[in-house]
Amino acid sequence: MARARIRLATALLLATLAACGPESTDPPRKIDTAAPANAVTGTWRLDPAVELTSASTDFVALVSDPTCRGGVKPTVYPPEVEYLVDSIVVTFKVDPPSGGFSACVLGEEVPYTVELDEPLGTRALTDGG
């Protein structure tokens, strides 16, 4: 019985340590759930490494939380995308603030790959936030 507990504790420890590996530079896994009712509107800018063409159907947005959550990267929910004649408006929601502004570090950005339903064409990409 004691050996089984030791094996279980060892397996849990190894699983925890494996999850603490180096941070990935890949865009984060997309959250498939809708934003909670208390989510706030985030802001975004186009990743400067991205080169868009009229045929582009995706891009990387660098999403941030304008409420400044103490240097914590926000959880980013799938954007709302509105297709207009002269622009495509993309609005992100992020987790609501979780505390005060005492340790505020602005500029935390989360890369998020936005997949468009149609090519960009001559339209501008606009932040709906």
C-alpha positions in Angstrom: 0.0 0.0 0.0 2.8 2.4 0.9 4.6 1.6 -2.4 1.4 2.4 -4.4 1.2 5.8 -2.6 4.8 6.5 -3.4 4.3 5.6 -7.1 1.2 7.8 -7.3 3.0 10.7 -5.6 5.9 10.3 -8.0 3.7 10.1 -11.0 1.9 13.3 -9.9 5.2 15.1 -9.3 6.5 14.1 -12.7 3.3 15.3 -14.4 3.5 18.6 -12.6 7.1 19.1 -13.5 6.5 18.3 -17.2 3.8 21.0 -17.3 6.3 23.6 -16.0 8.5 23.5 -19.2 9.7 26.6 -21.0 7.1 28.9 -22.4 6.2 28.2 -26.0 6.7 31.0 -28.7 3.8 29.5 -30.7 0.5 31.2 -30.7 -1.5 29.9 -27.7 -4.2 27.3 -28.1 -7.5 28.9 -29.0 -10.2 28.8 -26.4 -13.3 27.3 -28.0 -15.7 28.7 -25.4 -17.5 32.0 -25.5 -16.2 34.8 -23.3 -17.9 35.0 -19.9 -20.4 37.8 -19.3 -18.0 39.8 -17.2 -15.2 39.7 -19.8 -13.8 43.1 -20.9 -13.0 44.3 -24.4 -9.3 43.9 -25.2 -7.2 45.8 -27.7 -5.0 44.5 -30.4 -2.5 45.4 -33.0 -1.2 43.6 -36.0 1.9 41.6 -35.5 4.6 43.6 -37.2 6.1 40.4 -38.7 2.9 39.8 -40.6 2.7 40.8 -44.3 -0.9 41.0 -45.5 -2.0 40.8 -49.1 -5.5 41.1 -50.6 -5.7 37.3 -50.6 -4.9 37.0 -46.9 -7.4 34.9 -44.9 -5.6 35.0 -41.6 -3.4 37.2 -39.5 -1.8 37.3 -36.1 -3.2 39.8 -33.7 -1.2 40.8 -30.6 -4.0 41.1 -28.0 -3.7 43.1 -24.7 -5.9 43.9 -21.7 -6.4 47.7 -21.4 -7.4 47.4 -17.8 -3.8 46.3 -16.9 -3.9 43.2 -14.8 -0.5 43.4 -13.0 1.6 42.0 -15.7 -0.5 38.9 -16.2 -1.1 37.8 -19.7 -4.9 37.9 -20.4 -7.0 34.9 -21.4 -8.1 35.7 -24.9 -11.5 34.5 -26.2 -12.4 34.0 -29.9 -13.0 37.4 -31.5 -16.1 38.8 -33.0 -15.5 39.6 -36.7 -17.7 42.0 -38.6 -17.2 42.2 -42.4 -18.0 45.6 -43.8 -17.5 47.1 -47.3 -14.4 49.0 -46.4 -13.1 47.3 -43.3 -13.1 44.1 -41.2 -13.7 44.9 -37.6 -12.2 42.5 -35.1 -13.2 42.7 -31.4 -11.5 40.5 -28.7 -12.8 39.8 -25.2 -10.4 39.0 -22.4 -10.8 37.9 -18.8 -12.0 40.6 -16.4 -9.4 42.4 -14.2 -8.5 40.3 -11.1 -7.2 43.0 -8.8 -5.9 46.5 -8.4 -3.3 48.4 -10.4 -0.5 48.3 -7.8 1.8 46.0 -9.8 0.6 47.2 -13.2 2.9 46.3 -16.1 1.5 47.5 -19.4 2.3 45.8 -22.7 1.6 42.1 -22.0 0.4 40.8 -25.4 -0.9 37.5 -26.4 -0.5 36.4 -30.1 -3.8 35.1 -31.5 -4.2 33.8 -35.0 -7.5 35.2 -36.5 -8.9 33.1 -39.4 -11.1 35.2 -41.7 -14.1 33.7 -43.5 -13.2 35.6 -46.7 -10.0 37.2 -48.1 -9.1 40.7 -46.8 -9.3 42.3 -50.3 -8.8 46.1 -50.1 -10.4 46.4 -46.7 -8.6 47.7 -43.6 -8.4 45.6 -40.4 -9.9 47.6 -37.5 -9.7 47.0 -33.8 -13.3 47.0 -32.5 -12.1 47.8 -29.0 
